[in-house]
Every structure is written in structure tokens, then in C-alpha cells.
Amino acid sequence: MVYFDNAATTWPKPPEVAEAMVHFLDEVGANPGRAAHHRAVESGRIVYDAREAVAELFNVPDPLRVVFGANVTEALNLALRGYLRPGDHVITSGMEHNSVMRPLRDLERSPHQGSGGVELTVVGCSPEGFLDPADVEAAIRPNTVMIVLNHASNVVGTLLPVAEAGRIAREHDLLLLVDAAQTAGAYPVDVQADQIDLLGFTGHKSLHGPMGTGGLVIGQRVDVERLRPLTRGGTGSNSELEEQPDFLPDMCESGTPNAVGLAGLGAGVRWVLERGVDRIRAHEVGMTQRLIDGLSALPDVTVYGGHDAERQTATVSFNIARMAPSEAGLRLDEDYGIMCRVGLHCAPAAHKTIGTFPDGTVRFGLSAFNTLAHVEDALEAVAQLSAEV
């Protein structure tokens, strides 16, 4: 069995993740921040330890500006729906996931208040998925408020110029929101060096945590008074008031958190920190380049993206001539034990950019737990399928 669906969710997880979650369920179990007894205190410590681990990984000076939520989609909605106002102009790219595109399209149509919606410019990318920073800068208008980019495509893995966009955002007094779903834990992310103001991350991909975890890093340049929480309710703080707390992270973390999930997330992030992102990255680059080269050498196989592992994550999309992606994925699973993702990957804009809309592609997503032997098995399977057509 070869698991190549890591761009969706990494598997397996480090054993420390399950151990931390079982420990929480068996030995802690209480609500964090809601009582003074020792189990509640321990629960709060575990959640804060996860917050500190995330802050360390992303070089966030203040862990309290790490807001936890269910996933990166919720985090991106908090940044977009919570911060933008009617008449604001936003710049994004033609390689975005629907976690960005759908909130932005909705904000175009349905303003929170007043007349008119958010204005949106989608800057085109090359057919390989690369973005020219000069095109981003050229799209700036007097009412531009935010640049929104994914750090890497979930379809072809291509890395977008986040650091250059951060420089542009600072020079024009804009905010930069980065969707790090595909890079957090697998590629260096430094909110200070890259001048990122808002960073959305998810726990269940390369941070190796469980599903149902993620969050938003809120930088110092973000006007917190302007940010509207997606939900309001109990936080355990300022309980004497019927108004939402106005400080982070409480203002954006209403209700009982997924504390057992955050115990797992903290363990996953610590696992990444102990091994080092650079070491993980080097391992994945080697496998990815071998996969790209091997697939590209096969007749009737088209590989998308830049064909350079140094300029992408460990995600590779391809198609076999005269074979639908859905059929290829089914055959790979049933005949060869290779699990992957097919179709549009919740990113129609990206597939339009690379020319694979509406059918999509077959996507292999590798992780730190994959090996070159897995890659060779997959190449042999694709070679046999392509020989049939």
C-alpha cells in the first residue's frame, strides 16, 4: 500500500500525536480556561503549549496572536469576512483554493452592510502555476486593502512569491494574507522574514496533527479593533460581561475548543520542530524530483507544473492520455494499492490556469513518511497503466 493523498491529509501520523490525544482523554479531559481545578489547569496548559509550538514554528513573537479554529478554511474566513468591508479591493491569484475564492466571491455579491461589495482582482499565473510579483503590484488600486495568496498550490505544488508579496504589501501599506495549508510543516514559513500579516494554517496536513485543528496567525500590523469574530459566545474570560472580549485570542475563540485535537496538534508540531523543516524539505525534494522525472519520461503521461522540485512542494499532478483521471485513480487504488486524489481538488481556478479544467488531474501528494521505494512503486504502476492506452 502506498498512501499518496498527503496534500489532502497526511497519513500516517507520528505516534506522539495519538499518544498525546489518548493522554488528554484518559488523564486530563477537562475544559481549558473554564475552571481552577487541576485538570482544567492542565488542559489549559496543553492548549497553550500547542499555541507556543505553532508560534515557534512560524516565528511569531507573541503566541497569544495564534488563534485556533477548526481548520484553515475557518481561519481564512475569519481573515476575509472579519476584516474586509464593502468597497475594499483585494488582490489574489489564479492558483487559489476555493477556501479563498468562495469567501471572496461571496463578499463580492453579499456585502455585510451598505451598498456594493468587496472588489476583487484575480492576477493571472503562468500555465505552470507561477506568479509574477510585478503583476501583483500592477493590480494595486487606491482602495486596495489586502493581498491574498496561497503559499503553494494544492494542485501542482508551485510556490508563490510570498516574500516578494510581503515586501509589496509593506511598501503600499496593505495586509498580506497567506494560505499556508500546503507549506506549514513542509516548507519554511517565517511571518517576520516574509512580512506576512495574516497566516492561515491547518493541522491535519504537514503539521501531522488531527483533523479539526488549525488557525490564524494575526500579525501586529492588523487592526484588531476592525477584525470581527465569526462567532461570539463563551470564552472563559470576562464572564461578567455580555459583550465579547476585545483581546486575542479570546475574541476569536468562542466556545469549548477542540482541546484533545490541540493536544495532538501540539505533538505534531513538536515532531516537525524536532526533525527540522529543512530536513523534511530535503527529503521531500529528492522524492518529488524523482517522481517528476519518472512520470515525464513515460509516453502518454503529461506532468503539470514547473517540473522543478526546488520550486514546489511534494505535490505532483499528471494525466494519462485517453484515460480519465477518475479511471486512473480507481485503477491505481484497486489494482496497485496506490491511494491518491483525482479531479479538481477544490481549486477550479488553478485547473483553469494550468489547462486541465473541467476534468482535472491525478494528484500524488507525498509526505515525510513516504520513501523513494513508494515513488518507484507508483512509477511502475503508472507505466503499466499508460502502456494499456
C-alpha positions in Angstrom: 0.0 0.0 0.0 1.2 3.5 -0.9 -0.5 6.5 0.6 -0.1 9.4 -1.8 -3.0 11.6 -0.7 -1.0 13.7 1.7 -1.9 17.0 0.1 -5.4 16.3 1.5 -4.4 14.8 4.8 -1.1 13.3 5.9 -1.0 9.7 7.0 0.4 8.1 9.0 0.9 10.5 11.9 3.8 10.4 14.3 3.0 8.1 17.1 3.4 11.0 19.5 0.2 12.5 18.2 -2.1 9.7 19.1 -0.2 9.3 22.5 -0.9 13.0 23.3 -4.6 12.7 22.4 -5.0 9.5 24.4 -3.2 11.1 27.4 -5.6 14.0 27.2 -8.7 11.8 27.1 -7.5 9.4 29.8 -5.7 11.7 32.2 -7.0 15.2 31.6 -10.3 15.6 29.9 -11.4 18.9 31.4 -12.4 22.1 29.8 -9.4 24.6 29.3 -9.8 28.0 30.8 -13.2 27.3 32.4 -12.3 26.3 36.0 -9.5 26.4 38.6 -9.2 22.7 39.4 -6.0 20.9 38.5 -7.4 19.1 35.4 -8.8 22.3 33.9 -5.4 24.0 34.6 -3.6 21.1 32.9 -6.0 21.3 29.9 -5.3 25.0 29.6 -1.6 24.3 29.7 -1.8 21.7 26.9 -3.7 24.2 24.7 -1.2 26.9 25.4 1.7 24.6 24.7 0.2 24.0 21.3 0.0 27.7 20.8 3.6 28.2 21.7 4.7 25.4 19.4 2.9 26.9 16.4 4.4 30.3 17.3 7.9 28.8 17.4 7.4 27.1 14.1 6.2 30.3 12.3 8.4 32.7 14.2 5.5 34.5 15.8 6.7 36.8 18.6 3.5 36.6 20.7 1.8 33.2 21.0 -1.4 34.9 22.0 -1.7 36.1 18.4 -2.2 32.5 17.3 -5.9 31.9 17.1 -7.1 28.3 17.0 -10.0 27.1 15.0 -11.4 24.0 13.1 -9.2 24.3 10.0 -7.5 26.7 7.6 -10.9 27.3 5.9 -12.3 28.8 9.0 -9.1 30.8 9.5 -9.3 32.3 6.0 -12.9 33.1 6.5 -12.1 34.9 9.8 -9.4 37.0 8.0 -11.6 37.8 4.9 -15.1 38.1 6.3 -13.9 39.5 9.6 -11.6 42.2 8.2 -12.9 43.3 4.8 -15.6 45.9 4.2 -17.7 46.9 1.3 -15.7 48.9 -1.2 -12.4 47.3 -0.2 -10.2 46.0 -3.0 -8.5 42.6 -2.7 -5.8 41.1 -5.0 -5.5 37.3 -5.3 -4.0 34.8 -7.8 -5.3 32.4 -10.4 -4.0 29.5 -8.4 -6.2 29.7 -5.3 -8.1 27.1 -3.5 -11.9 27.5 -3.0 -11.2 28.3 0.7 -10.1 31.6 -0.6 -12.1 32.0 -3.8 -15.6 31.2 -2.3 -15.4 33.7 0.6 -14.1 36.4 -1.8 -16.8 35.7 -4.4 -19.5 35.8 -1.7 -18.1 39.1 -0.4 -18.4 40.4 -3.9 -22.1 39.6 -4.0 -23.2 40.0 -0.4 -21.7 42.9 1.4 -22.0 42.9 5.2 -23.5 46.4 5.2 -24.3 49.3 2.9 -24.3 49.1 -0.8 -21.7 47.4 -3.1 -19.4 44.5 -2.2 -15.7 43.8 -2.0 -13.9 44.4 -5.2 -11.6 41.6 -6.4 -8.8 41.3 -8.9 -7.5 37.8 -9.8 -4.0 38.1 -11.1 -3.2 35.5 -13.8 -0.4 33.0 -13.3 1.7 31.1 -15.9 0.4 27.7 -17.2 3.0 26.2 -14.8 1.3 27.9 -11.9 3.9 30.6 -11.2 3.0 34.2 -10.3 5.0 37.3 -11.3 5.1 39.7 -8.3 5.2 42.7 -10.7 1.7 41.7 -11.8 0.5 41.8 -8.2 2.0 45.3 -7.7 0.4 46.5 -11.0 -3.0 45.5 -9.8 -2.9 47.8 -6.7 -5.6 50.5 -6.6 -6.2 53.4 -4.2 -8.8 51.2 -2.3 -6.7 48.1 -2.2 -6.6 46.7 1.4 -5.3 43.2 1.1 -3.2 40.7 -1.0 -4.3 37.1 -0.6 -2.1 34.2 -1.8 -1.6 30.6 -1.2 2.0 29.8 -0.3 1.9 26.8 -2.6 -0.7 25.3 -5.0 -2.6 22.3 -3.8 -2.8 21.2 -7.4 0.7 21.3 -8.8 2.7 22.4 -5.7 4.2 25.5 -7.3 5.4 28.1 -4.7 4.1 31.6 -5.0 6.3 34.6 -4.2 5.1 35.2 -0.7 8.2 37.1 0.5 8.0 39.5 -2.6 4.3 40.0 -2.0 5.1 40.8 1.7 7.5 43.5 0.5 5.0 44.9 -1.9 2.3 44.9 0.8 4.5 46.8 3.3 5.6 49.4 0.6 1.9 50.1 -0.2 0.6 49.8 3.4 -1.5 46.7 2.6 -2.0 43.5 4.5 -0.8 40.2 3.2 -2.9 37.1 4.0 -1.2 33.8 3.2 -2.9 30.4 3.0 -0.2 28.0 4.3 -2.3 24.9 4.1 0.3 23.2 1.8 3.5 24.5 3.2 3.1 24.6 7.0 5.5 21.9 8.3 6.9 21.0 4.9 8.5 24.3 3.8 9.9 27.2 5.9 7.3 29.7 6.9 8.5 32.8 8.8 5.9 35.5 9.3 8.5 38.1 10.2 11.1 37.5 7.5 8.4 37.1 4.8 6.4 40.1 6.2 3.2 38.1 6.5 0.4 39.9 8.4 -2.2 37.0 8.4 -1.3 33.4 8.1 -3.9 30.6 7.8 -2.7 27.1 8.7 -4.3 23.7 9.1 -3.3 20.9 11.5 -4.0 17.8 9.6 -1.6 18.1 6.7 2.2 18.6 7.1 1.9 19.6 10.7 0.9 16.0 11.2 -1.9 16.8 13.7 -5.5 15.5 13.7 -8.4 16.8 11.6 -10.4 19.6 13.1 -7.4 21.7 14.1 -5.9 24.8 12.5 -5.9 28.5 13.0 -4.9 32.0 12.1 -1.8 34.0 13.0 -2.7 37.7 13.4 0.3 40.0 13.0 1.0 43.2 14.8 0.0 45.4 11.8 -3.5 44.0 11.8 -6.0 46.4 13.4 -7.7 44.0 15.9 -10.5 46.5 16.6 -11.5 46.2 12.9 -11.5 42.4 13.0 -15.0 40.9 13.6 -15.1 37.4 15.1 -17.0 34.8 13.1 -18.8 33.7 16.3 -19.4 35.1 19.7 -20.1 33.4 23.0 -18.4 31.8 26.0 -14.6 32.2 26.3 -14.0 31.7 30.0 -12.7 35.2 30.2 -14.6 38.4 31.1 -17.6 36.2 32.1 -19.2 39.1 33.9 -19.8 40.9 30.6 -22.4 40.1 27.9 -20.0 41.6 25.3 -17.3 39.7 23.5 -13.8 40.1 24.9 -11.7 42.6 22.8 -8.4 40.9 23.2 -6.6 38.0 21.4 -7.0 35.1 21.3 -10.3 35.1 23.3 -12.2 37.5 21.0 -11.9 34.9 18.1 -12.1 31.7 20.1 -15.7 31.3 21.4 -17.0 28.0 22.8 -15.2 25.0 24.0 -12.1 24.3 21.9 -11.1 21.0 20.4 -8.6 20.5 23.3 -7.9 16.9 22.6 -7.2 17.8 18.9 -5.0 20.6 20.0 -3.1 18.2 22.2 -2.4 16.2 19.1 -1.6 19.2 17.0 0.9 20.3 19.6 2.6 16.9 19.4 2.6 17.0 15.7 4.2 20.5 15.5 6.8 19.5 18.1 7.6 16.5 15.9 8.2 18.8 13.0 10.4 21.1 15.1 12.5 18.3 16.4 13.3 17.0 13.0 13.5 20.4 11.4 11.6 21.7 8.4 14.8 21.9 6.3 15.5 18.2 6.8 11.9 17.3 6.0 12.0 19.6 2.9 15.2 18.0 1.6 13.7 14.5 1.9 10.6 15.6 0.1 12.5 17.4 -2.7 14.5 14.3 -3.5 11.4 12.1 -3.8 9.5 14.8 -5.7 12.2 15.3 -8.4 12.4 11.5 -8.9 8.6 11.4 -9.3 8.5 14.3 -11.8 11.4 12.9 -13.8 10.0 9.4 -13.9 6.5 10.4 -14.9 7.8 12.8 -17.5 9.7 10.0 -19.1 6.6 7.9 -19.7 4.9 8.0 -23.0 1.3 9.3 -22.9 1.8 10.9 -19.5 1.6 14.7 -19.1 3.0 16.2 -15.9 1.8 19.7 -14.9 3.7 22.5 -13.1 7.2 23.7 -13.3 9.0 20.2 -13.2 11.4 21.6 -10.6 11.1 20.1 -7.1 13.0 23.1 -5.7 10.2 25.4 -6.7 7.3 23.4 -5.4 6.0 21.2 -2.6 5.8 17.4 -2.8 2.6 17.6 -4.8 2.6 16.4 -8.4 -0.3 16.4 -10.9 -0.4 14.4 -14.1 -2.8 12.8 -16.6 -2.6 9.7 -18.7 -3.6 10.2 -22.3 -7.0 8.8 -23.2 -7.7 7.8 -19.6 -10.0 9.9 -17.4 -8.4 11.0 -14.1 -11.2 9.2 -12.2 -10.5 5.9 -14.0 -6.8 6.3 -13.4 -7.3 6.9 -9.7 -9.6 3.9 -9.4 -7.2 1.6 -11.1 -4.3 2.8 -9.1 -6.2 2.1 -5.9 -7.8 -1.2 -6.8 -5.0 -2.8 -8.9 -1.9 -1.3 -7.3 -2.8 -0.2 -3.8 -1.8 3.4 -4.5 -4.1 6.0 -2.9 -4.3 9.4 -4.5 -6.7 12.2 -5.3 -8.3 12.9 -8.7 -10.5 15.7 -10.1 -10.4 19.4 -9.5 -9.1 19.3 -5.9 -11.5 22.1 -4.8 -9.4 24.5 -6.9 -11.1 25.2 -10.2 -9.2 28.5 -10.7 -5.9 26.6 -10.6 -7.1 24.0 -13.1 -8.2 26.7 -15.5 -4.8 28.2 -15.1 -2.9 25.0 -16.0 -5.4 24.0 -18.7 -7.0 20.9 -17.0 -10.5 22.2 -16.3 -13.1 20.7 -16.1 -11.7 17.1 -15.9 -8.8 17.8 -13.5 -5.8 15.6 -12.9 -4.4 12.7 -10.9 -2.6 14.1 -7.9 0.2 12.4 -6.0 0.9 14.1 -2.7 4.0 12.9 -0.8 4.9 13.5 2.9 7.8 13.0 5.3 6.7 9.4 5.8 7.0 8.4 2.1 10.1 6.8 0.7 11.8 6.5 -2.7 10.6 2.9 -2.8 7.0 4.3 -2.7 7.9 6.5 -5.6 9.3 3.6 -7.6 6.2 1.5 -7.0 4.0 4.4 -8.2 6.1 5.0 -11.3 5.8 1.3 -12.2 2.1 1.4 -11.7 1.6 4.5 -13.9 3.9 2.9 -16.5 1.7 -0.1 -16.7 -1.5 1.9 -17.0 -0.1 4.2 -19.7 1.0 1.1 -21.6 -2.6 0.0 -21.8 -4.0 3.0 -23.6 
